[in-house]
Amino acid sequence: MIPVAEPQITEKDIHMVNDALQSGWISSAGKYLDLFEEQWATYCCMPYGIAVSNGSVALDVAISLLNLQPGDEVIMPTFTIISPAQSVVRAGGVPVLVDSNPNTWQMDATQLESKITNRTKAILVVHIYGHPADMDKVQEVAKKYNLIVIEDAAEAHGAEYKGRKCGGLGDISTFSFYANKLITTGEGGMVLVRSPEMAERARSLRNLCFQKKQRFLHDELGYNFRLTNPQAAMGVSQIERVDDIVCRKRDIAAKYNELLDGTKGISLPAEEPWAKNVFWVYGILLDENAGNTAAQLAELLRNRDIETRPFFLGMHEQPIFRNMGLFSGESYPVAEHLARRGLYIPSGLTITEEQIAQVVNAVKGCLS
Ligand SMILES: *Cc1c(COP(=O)(O)O)cnc(C)c1O
């Protein structure tokens, strides 16, 4: 079976994790944590980084920073992972959904303004599958209505919008360092913020809101969202080669683009002129008249030893939210099409040229 993705752990990663272990700093203090936060924030051109346990809780922290009142609204794409929407719901807010652009699969920023109400507090963009969202339009609307912009950049390490790094464009951004992400700490995440007040509050929320002067006196409910020093050590090692990883991902995508170009019945991932796509995954989208659904193609490919993953199912189609009375009667045709017709094929860092050719032959064989 050719796996859809596999983490690549180097000798350097192992050496640095060992070093952290041997230092005795195995919990949530230590030099690697400081380095990891500093280096990743710098890479993204943001002033403050707060490392946390994973990308989902990074979003919990980001949403907490908004101080939502019950019923306050956060606009976000419907076509994404559940993490952003569940963070908003848990904080007492309401996710307000936007459909996708059919070409880039990113949130269609031209629809943003029609979603604004007097309860809107923030726009949360997700850079889906490694391609940046259309940030100028997002910023324009945010500025006009005085909204906070949060970027979920969990799939977009090193991606760029008009030459600027994703995760360095909004007021707050979040990353995941899960094993299948572009760079990994096994489990891990980070919140990046611009304001020193937000940075301090995020650090406090991460660590049970202990106080500096009187540790066991609490003004607010926090969480234990801490990352460990050995995990951060792996992160520091991974940051060293992030640009190589981005190059490798782009090379894999270029190879697929070349071999799949012109194949009838599918469309390939976009890269807008203003975008640097890091192709976190390599998605293909079946035409409406292609016969097979993505699920059927996945099954055929599995029979040929090729692993795939389906695209996201929109938030408006999730039973958990429907049962809560959210999104009733709403439909988002592009996201629904993507969910049924899209899948991604193997593009892990360890894939070989032969395997890429094998995947391409199998895809072509299954389509005809
Ligand atoms: C992976 C991912 C997350 C969640 O990160 P975890 O570390 O798995 O909790 C959040 N948002 C997006 C867009 C992701 O791809």
The ligand as an SDF file (V2000), in Angstrom:
LIG
                    3D

 15 15  0  0  0  0  0  0  0  0999 V2000
   -4.8850   19.4260   11.4460 C   0  0  0  0  0  0  0  0  0  0  0  0
   -5.7540   20.6360   11.4830 C   0  0  0  0  0  0  0  0  0  0  0  0
   -6.2220   21.1800   12.6880 C   0  0  0  0  0  0  0  0  0  0  0  0
   -6.0910   20.4650   14.0040 C   0  0  0  0  0  0  0  0  0  0  0  0
   -4.8270   20.2090   14.4040 O   0  0  0  0  0  0  0  0  0  0  0  0
   -4.5500   19.0260   15.4800 P   0  0  0  0  0  0  0  0  0  0  0  0
   -3.1300   19.2560   15.8520 O   0  0  0  0  0  0  0  0  0  0  0  0
   -4.7710   17.7310   14.7780 O   0  0  0  0  0  0  0  0  0  0  0  0
   -5.4920   19.2520   16.6110 O   0  0  0  0  0  0  0  0  0  0  0  0
   -6.9160   22.3600   12.6560 C   0  0  0  0  0  0  0  0  0  0  0  0
   -7.1790   22.9780   11.4910 N   0  0  0  0  0  0  0  0  0  0  0  0
   -6.7900   22.4780   10.3110 C   0  0  0  0  0  0  0  0  0  0  0  0
   -7.1100   23.2370    9.0650 C   0  0  0  0  0  0  0  0  0  0  0  0
   -6.0850   21.2800   10.2650 C   0  0  0  0  0  0  0  0  0  0  0  0
   -5.7270   20.7600    9.0810 O   0  0  0  0  0  0  0  0  0  0  0  0
  1  2  1  0
  2  3  1  0
  2 14  2  0
  3  4  1  0
  3 10  2  0
  4  5  1  0
  5  6  1  0
  6  7  2  0
  6  8  1  0
  6  9  1  0
 10 11  1  0
 11 12  2  0
 12 13  1  0
 12 14  1  0
 14 15  1  0
M  END
$$$$
